[in-house]
Amino acid sequence: METITKLNKKGIIVIPKGIRDEIGLKEGDAVKITVEGNKIVIEKIDLWDRVWNCCKGSAEEAEKGLDEEEEEFWKRK
């Protein structure tokens, strides 16, 4: 699916409902935004996958990953 949308003066864009539905993106979901050349890529991420992947290392790395997730959560509130 492809669509054209505009950026507002605060840098906010709206992801059209059809695209949100297509990838199962809901309000409050986490997304990862990266730049690839001249493209902005927005990917839905599963926080449980991030926690699981951070736990593949040491206990200290896992705790750090969980602390970062908690900090991000409270910033959004």
Backbone as CSV, one residue per row, in Angstrom:
resi,resn,N_x,N_y,N_z,CA_x,CA_y,CA_z,C_x,C_y,C_z
1,MET,0.849,-1.168,0.000,0.000,0.000,0.000,0.898,1.234,0.000
2,GLU,0.490,2.237,-0.703,1.236,3.491,-0.786,0.274,4.653,-0.662
3,THR,0.702,5.699,0.014,-0.127,6.886,0.161,0.768,8.108,0.289
4,ILE,0.211,9.259,0.078,0.942,10.514,0.236,0.274,11.294,1.357
5,THR,1.073,11.815,2.246,0.574,12.610,3.360,1.499,13.799,3.553
6,LYS,1.101,14.750,4.363,1.905,15.948,4.586,2.438,15.982,6.013
7,LEU,3.562,16.618,6.151,4.194,16.854,7.432,3.685,18.185,7.967
8,ASN,3.251,18.224,9.240,2.788,19.516,9.763,3.970,20.315,10.304
9,LYS,3.721,21.525,10.778,4.815,22.400,11.199,5.579,21.875,12.411
10,LYS,4.993,20.963,13.160,5.682,20.358,14.306,6.416,19.075,13.914
11,GLY,6.395,18.719,12.637,7.074,17.513,12.180,6.256,16.249,12.355
12,ILE,4.963,16.389,12.568,4.090,15.238,12.808,3.435,14.803,11.502
13,ILE,3.408,13.483,11.282,2.656,12.926,10.157,1.626,11.953,10.716
14,VAL,0.586,11.735,9.953,-0.426,10.750,10.334,-0.235,9.529,9.445
15,ILE,-0.129,8.367,10.066,-0.072,7.120,9.304,-1.512,6.748,8.991
16,PRO,-1.869,6.694,7.710,-3.260,6.416,7.343,-3.773,5.099,7.940
17,LYS,-5.067,5.076,8.242,-5.698,3.918,8.876,-5.463,2.633,8.092
18,GLY,-5.540,2.696,6.776,-5.335,1.494,5.968,-3.965,0.874,6.187
19,ILE,-2.948,1.715,6.298,-1.589,1.221,6.538,-1.471,0.698,7.966
20,ARG,-2.037,1.422,8.933,-2.005,0.947,10.330,-2.677,-0.416,10.445
21,ASP,-3.827,-0.561,9.784,-4.548,-1.840,9.821,-3.740,-2.951,9.157
22,GLU,-3.075,-2.617,8.057,-2.319,-3.623,7.298,-1.213,-4.262,8.136
23,ILE,-0.570,-3.471,8.998,0.511,-4.036,9.814,0.112,-4.239,11.274
24,GLY,-1.157,-3.973,11.586,-1.647,-4.197,12.947,-1.116,-3.188,13.946
25,LEU,-0.904,-1.959,13.507,-0.385,-0.901,14.369,-1.538,-0.214,15.092
26,LYS,-1.440,-0.172,16.431,-2.496,0.440,17.238,-1.912,1.562,18.090
27,GLU,-2.791,2.441,18.578,-2.364,3.526,19.458,-1.562,2.964,20.627
28,GLY,-0.433,3.568,20.903,0.416,3.136,22.003,1.479,2.130,21.611
29,ASP,1.387,1.550,20.395,2.409,0.608,19.944,3.738,1.334,19.758
30,ALA,4.818,0.618,19.979,6.153,1.176,19.777,6.560,0.990,18.317
31,VAL,7.255,1.981,17.785,7.788,1.890,16.430,9.256,2.285,16.452
32,LYS,9.994,1.742,15.507,11.399,2.111,15.336,11.485,2.932,14.063
33,ILE,12.140,4.086,14.141,12.281,4.963,12.985,13.758,5.018,12.619
34,THR,14.058,4.683,11.359,15.435,4.727,10.879,15.487,5.482,9.562
35,VAL,16.673,5.917,9.205,16.894,6.594,7.932,17.747,5.681,7.066
36,GLU,17.288,5.433,5.848,18.022,4.633,4.871,18.158,5.471,3.612
37,GLY,19.311,6.107,3.459,19.493,7.005,2.322,18.576,8.200,2.482
38,ASN,17.687,8.391,1.500,16.732,9.504,1.589,15.349,9.035,2.029
39,LYS,15.277,7.838,2.623,14.000,7.276,3.069,13.929,7.233,4.589
40,ILE,12.740,7.479,5.114,12.457,7.293,6.534,11.661,5.996,6.639
41,VAL,12.163,5.056,7.426,11.516,3.756,7.575,10.930,3.663,8.983
42,ILE,9.644,3.358,9.054,8.957,3.208,10.341,8.548,1.745,10.466
43,GLU,9.058,1.074,11.503,8.753,-0.343,11.708,8.061,-0.542,13.050
44,LYS,6.999,-1.338,13.043,6.355,-1.725,14.299,7.315,-2.666,15.016
45,ILE,7.487,-2.451,16.307,8.338,-3.359,17.069,7.540,-3.959,18.208
46,ASP,7.882,-5.171,18.525,7.256,-5.875,19.635,8.181,-5.732,20.835
47,LEU,7.725,-5.048,21.871,8.578,-4.824,23.035,9.022,-6.125,23.680
48,TRP,8.189,-7.163,23.618,8.600,-8.446,24.195,9.763,-9.027,23.422
49,ASP,9.779,-8.848,22.093,10.927,-9.303,21.307,12.179,-8.545,21.714
50,ARG,12.044,-7.234,21.942,13.201,-6.442,22.361,13.707,-6.909,23.717
51,VAL,12.794,-7.180,24.638,13.206,-7.651,25.958,13.876,-9.016,25.825
52,TRP,13.285,-9.904,25.046,13.850,-11.238,24.850,15.249,-11.148,24.257
53,ASN,15.416,-10.309,23.223,16.722,-10.174,22.574,17.755,-9.559,23.505
54,CYS,17.340,-8.637,24.356,18.308,-8.037,25.277,18.743,-9.054,26.324
55,CYS,17.913,-10.053,26.568,18.216,-11.037,27.603,19.139,-12.148,27.123
56,LYS,19.547,-12.111,25.877,20.449,-13.139,25.369,21.865,-12.940,25.888
57,GLY,22.161,-11.755,26.418,23.485,-11.459,26.957,23.520,-11.717,28.451
58,SER,24.272,-10.888,29.132,24.429,-11.037,30.574,23.204,-10.506,31.313
59,ALA,23.152,-10.813,32.593,22.054,-10.310,33.423,22.097,-8.791,33.490
60,GLU,23.304,-8.229,33.495,23.446,-6.770,33.538,22.877,-6.134,32.271
61,GLU,23.140,-6.752,31.113,22.601,-6.239,29.850,21.082,-6.323,29.840
62,ALA,20.551,-7.420,30.361,19.097,-7.590,30.412,18.472,-6.526,31.307
63,GLU,19.073,-6.297,32.459,18.542,-5.288,33.383,18.611,-3.899,32.756
64,LYS,19.699,-3.608,32.070,19.839,-2.306,31.409,18.750,-2.145,30.349
65,GLY,18.503,-3.197,29.561,17.468,-3.143,28.531,16.088,-2.908,29.118
66,LEU,15.793,-3.576,30.211,14.500,-3.385,30.870,14.374,-1.978,31.444
67,ASP,15.467,-1.466,32.014,15.450,-0.093,32.538,15.184,0.909,31.424
68,GLU,15.795,0.702,30.256,15.585,1.600,29.118,14.139,1.548,28.645
69,GLU,13.568,0.353,28.586,12.172,0.207,28.169,11.243,0.913,29.155
70,GLU,11.513,0.752,30.449,10.680,1.398,31.459,10.786,2.918,31.346
71,GLU,11.992,3.422,31.127,12.188,4.867,30.983,11.431,5.402,29.771
72,GLU,11.502,4.685,28.643,10.765,5.092,27.445,9.259,5.078,27.702
73,PHE,8.783,4.069,28.414,7.358,3.967,28.724,6.892,5.195,29.499
74,TRP,7.629,5.576,30.538,7.208,6.701,31.371,7.344,8.030,30.650
75,LYS,8.248,8.138,29.695,8.367,9.365,28.901,7.124,9.573,28.051
76,ARG,6.515,8.460,27.605,5.320,8.550,26.757,4.077,8.895,27.561
77,LYS,4.083,8.695,28.856,2.895,8.926,29.694,2.696,10.378,29.977
